[in-house]
Amino acid sequence: MPALTSVSGFPRIGQNRELKKIIEAYWKGAASLDEVRDTAKELRAKHWKLQAQAGVDLIPSNDFSYYDQMLDTAILLNVIPQRYKRLAFTNPEETLFAMGRGYQGDKGDVTALPMKKWFTTNYHYIVPEIEESAEIRLNGTKPFDEFNEAKARGILTKPVLIGPYTFLKLARNAQAEELTYDKGLVNAVAAVYAEVIKRFAALGAQWLQLDGAVPRARQGGRRRLPLQEPVREDPARSRR
């Protein structure tokens, strides 16, 4: 079987930093949220097309983010601290930006979640905060929407998500301490990932990539680090 090609970390900002410019314009009140969404959609389409024309076999989707993929994953898992929920924004992007950069306005005054370096890189990620009262469940449709968006353009992508172990390892509790992994928390997160995998299988995905930057335990003297696997007929059951 020939080796398949893929791209990890395709730049999402745009050749001329279009994403950065439109988001900053939105923050200043000089652009609408619809304009931000339109620019994001245009960039995704352009980047998928570039990879397809280059002959990439497994073109990723859900690697696009307005801010940070760890933050996207937190929102997907409904890991949204109450102080941000109380802002009661109409649009999910507004909640995302409040978590990522803070918010001071008519709806309230909150600071941003902390940032931390992504391992040994200079990239900083938003540190998810899991409160004791957090109701972990599938929240939103971003990964599926972007998969379908590419599919409508004739490109069957490989969805990419932060892996569950890495997410929990890097998340913190409300006191900014490392999490205690009780059975309820682990099962809740696992159930969401099982549902995500099942839905992607139903949509026709053939591959799914779970990014796991935190090494898992060694077994038999070897480190097990499978980063991507084909989606089977019953993926939810096979991964429980």
N, C-alpha and C positions, 0 to 999 in steps of 0.2 A: 504494500500500500504506500503510495507516495506521500511525502510529508505535506501537510496543509499549512498554508500561510495565514497569519492573522496580524493584527496591529494592537498593541497594548498602549493606551495613553495617547490616542490621536488628539492633537491640539484642538480644543473646542473654541478658542477665543476668536478665531478667524484670521485670515491672512493680514488684514489691516486692523486687527483688534476691534472688529465690529461689535462683538458681544460686550466687551468692556465698555465701549463708548455708549452703547444704547442703554445699558444698565445704569451707568453713572448719570446719563441724561434723565432717566426715569427717577432716580433718587433726588435729582435736583428739581423735578417737576417739569422738565422740558420735553419729556416723552411719555406716552401712555403705556400702560401695561400691554395693550394689544400690539403696540409697535415692538415692544420687547419680545413678545411671543412670535411675531412675524419674522423678526431678525433671527431668532433662535431656530425657527423652522427652516429658513433659507440656509443657514449654516449647516444644519444637520444634513439636508438634502445635498448640498455641495460636497460635504466631506464623505458621505456615502458614495456619491458618484465618483469622486477622485479615487477612492479605494477600489471600486469596481473596475474602473478603467485601468488601474495598475495591476489588475489580476489577483487581488487579495481573495483568498478562498473564504475565510471566516471573518466577515465584516462585522464589527461590534455595534451594538445599540445599547442604549441606557448608559453609555459612557459620557453622555452630555450632561452638563449641570450648569445651572445659573450661578452656583456658588461653590459647592463642595459635595462630593459623592458620599462621604460619611453623613453629612447633614441630610442628604436625600434619603439615605437608608434609614436614618432615625425617623424621618417623617413617614416613610413607607411602613414602618413598624408601629406607627402611632406613638413613638417615644417623643412626645411634645410636652415639656413641663407646663404646669397649670398657669404659670404667669404669662406664658405666650398664648395659651388657649383663651385666657380671659380677655385678650385684646379683641377677640371675636371678629377677625378680619373676614371679609367676604371671599377673597381670593387666596388660594394656598400659597401662591408666590409671596404674598405679603407676610404671611407667617414665617416662611422660609427666610426672608430677608431680616425679619425682626430677630430670629434666632441667631442669624449669622453676623449681624452688625448692630443689633439693638434697635430700639424704637423710642422716640420721644414725640408725643403728639396728643391729639384729642382723645385717643383711646387708652392712653396710659404712658408709663415710663418704665422701660425695662432695659437692662444691659444685655449685651450679647453673651452667648455661650463662650467658654474659653477656647483658645486655639492651642494646638501643640504640633511640633514637627512630626512629619510622617517618617518615623524611624530615622534613618541616616540621611534623609534628603532635606532640601530647603523648602519643600512644599509643606504648608501648614493646613491641618484639617480641623474641623469643628468637633470638639469633644462632646459626644452625646451624653445627656444627663437622664438617667432612668430613676424616676421617683418611685417610692414604695407603692404609690397608688396608681402607677402607670398601667393602663389596659392595653397590653400588646396585642395588636391585631393588624390585619392588612388594611392599610389606609391609603387610598388613592390608586391611580392607574397609570402613573408615569411610565414604568417600564413596558407595560403592554401597549400603551398609546404610541410610544416611539417605535416599538417592534412593528406595529400595524402601519405606522407612517412610512417606514422603509419598505414594508411588504407591498404597499399600494404603489410604490415606485418600481416594483419588480425586483427588489433586493431582499433576500431572506437572510436576516442578520443573526448573529450570535449574541443574545442578551448577556450583559455583564452586570454582576452585583458584587458588593462587598460580602465576603463569606460570613456566616453567622458566628463562627468562633472568633474571627478577627474583630467583628463588630462588638461582641461582648467583652473581649479582652481590652479594647481601647475605650469603651464607655466607662462612665463613672456614676456614682450615686449622687444624691443631692448635696452631700458633704464633700464632693470632689474626691472621694476615696474609691479604690478599686472595688469592683462588684463582688458580692458573695454569690456564688452560683448555686442557688437553690433549685430544686427540681421544677418548681412552678415556672420560674423565669426561663430556664432552658427549654422546657416543653413548649412554652408559649412562643418563643422565638422559632423553634424548630417547626411548629405548626404553621407559622406564617410562611417560612421558606418552602415547606411542603406544598402549601396552597399556590405559591408563586410558580413553582416548578410544574405543578399540575396544569395551571392555566396556560403556561407557555407551551406545554405539550399539546393542549387543545387548540392553540393558535397555529400550530404547525412548526414550532421551533425544533430544529434538529440538534442544536448544541446550546449549552448554557455554561457560562464561565462564572465561577465563584472565586473572587480574588481573596487569597488568604496569605497576607504578608507575615502573619505570626506563625512560626513553625509549630506544627503539631508534634505530639509525643512520638518518640522513636519506637518502632516495633521491629524486633529482630535485628537491631543494629542499624536499621535504615530509616531515614526520615520519610514519612509519607506526605507528599505535597501535590496531590492531583488538583490542578487548577481548572481543568475544563473536561467535561464529559458529555457524550451524546445523551440527548433526552430519550428515555425509554418509553414504552407504551404506558406503564403505570409508575411514573417517577415518584409520586408522593409516597406510595407504599414501599418502593425499593430503597428510599432514603430514610425511612423511619428507624 
